[in-house]
Amino acid sequence: MSHPDAEKWNGRYHQDGFHWLQNKPRSLLQMWLPRLPHNGLAFDAASGVGVNGLVLAQHGLRVVALDISEVGLRLARQLFTQEGLEVDTAVYDLARPWFPAHSFDVIINFRFLERATFPAYRRALKPGGWLIFETFVKTDAAVEYPDHFLEAGELHEAFADFVVHFSGREEVVRNGRVYKTTDQLVAQKLL
Ligand SMILES: C[S@@+](CC[C@H](N)C(=O)[O-])C[C@H]1O[C@@H](n2cnc3c(N)ncnc32)[C@H](O)[C@@H]1O
């Protein structure tokens, strides 16, 4: 039995994988990269084709990439190999997350929302570990899949006891028009 998200995203990456591989790493990640540790273990959640995880590996971290799409992960492995770097990948359903406590130095979560990950990320980060999270937020406009969108302030609230280095909002522009809006958080679990 296949997973509906896997079918959807495998189809997208089959068709548009090349396009996804051309994407630059998210600017929030590029901005905060210099503050991240140069060694340890990073987790790229819902990694897709791995362009964000790749910069963490180039920075010196070992990267674990999890995603529901095996096609996306195959492209991620090819991308890392081309760059002479290693990545551990696994097909994983982040709707039912469980990770051992205090495992990761860095977790990145871009353009994906599954609220069950909030407590799982809190547990999985080492004390002092970094969370970089950016995903779509509800604005005035009606959205097709409301569960896939943060409520205003929700992300900040979920990690309010972390040291919050940055909490912001960014409009995503496509073809000259605001297409969606993201909320962004950069925070560190307390030591
Ligand atoms: C918009 S893409 C974001 C990819 C990447 N993080 C980025 O910023 O480019 C959403 C990703 O979430 C993955 N995904 C969707 N449902 C998932 C689930 N239940 N568990 C794990 N990954 C999932 C998709 O396969 C896809 O790679």
The ligand as a Tripos MOL2 file, in Angstrom:
@<TRIPOS>MOLECULE
LIG
   27    29     1     0     0
SMALL
NO_CHARGES

@<TRIPOS>ATOM
      1 C1          7.9060   21.5740   -0.4000 C.3       1 LIG1
      2 S1          8.9300   20.1380   -0.2860 S.3       1 LIG1
      3 C2         10.2760   20.7960    0.6750 C.3       1 LIG1
      4 C3         11.5680   20.1110    0.3780 C.3       1 LIG1
      5 C4         12.7870   20.7780    1.0340 C.3       1 LIG1
      6 N1         12.6910   20.7610    2.4800 N.3       1 LIG1
      7 C5         12.9480   22.1850    0.5290 C.2       1 LIG1
      8 O1         12.8490   23.1430    1.3050 O.co2     1 LIG1
      9 O2         13.1610   22.3310   -0.6790 O.co2     1 LIG1
     10 C6          8.0730   19.1270    0.9000 C.3       1 LIG1
     11 C7          8.7630   17.8050    1.1860 C.3       1 LIG1
     12 O3          8.0350   17.1210    2.2110 O.3       1 LIG1
     13 C8          8.0620   15.7370    1.9380 C.3       1 LIG1
     14 N2          6.9700   15.0950    2.6670 N.ar      1 LIG1
     15 C9          5.6330   15.2110    2.4380 C.ar      1 LIG1
     16 N3          4.9280   14.4770    3.3310 N.ar      1 LIG1
     17 C10         5.8450   13.8770    4.1460 C.ar      1 LIG1
     18 C11         5.7590   13.0020    5.2660 C.ar      1 LIG1
     19 N4          4.5690   12.5900    5.7260 N.pl3     1 LIG1
     20 N5          6.8960   12.5780    5.8560 N.ar      1 LIG1
     21 C12         8.1110   12.9840    5.3870 C.ar      1 LIG1
     22 N6          8.2650   13.8150    4.3310 N.ar      1 LIG1
     23 C13         7.1510   14.2600    3.7220 C.ar      1 LIG1
     24 C14         7.9100   15.6810    0.4200 C.3       1 LIG1
     25 O4          8.3220   14.4630   -0.1270 O.3       1 LIG1
     26 C15         8.7830   16.8540   -0.0010 C.3       1 LIG1
     27 O5         10.1180   16.4380   -0.2500 O.3       1 LIG1
@<TRIPOS>BOND
     1     1     2 1
     2     2     3 1
     3     2    10 1
     4     3     4 1
     5     4     5 1
     6     5     6 1
     7     5     7 1
     8     7     8 2
     9     7     9 1
    10    10    11 1
    11    11    12 1
    12    11    26 1
    13    12    13 1
    14    13    14 1
    15    13    24 1
    16    14    15 ar
    17    14    23 ar
    18    15    16 ar
    19    16    17 ar
    20    17    18 ar
    21    17    23 ar
    22    18    19 1
    23    18    20 ar
    24    20    21 ar
    25    21    22 ar
    26    22    23 ar
    27    24    25 1
    28    24    26 1
    29    26    27 1
@<TRIPOS>SUBSTRUCTURE
     1 LIG1         1 GROUP 0 **** ****
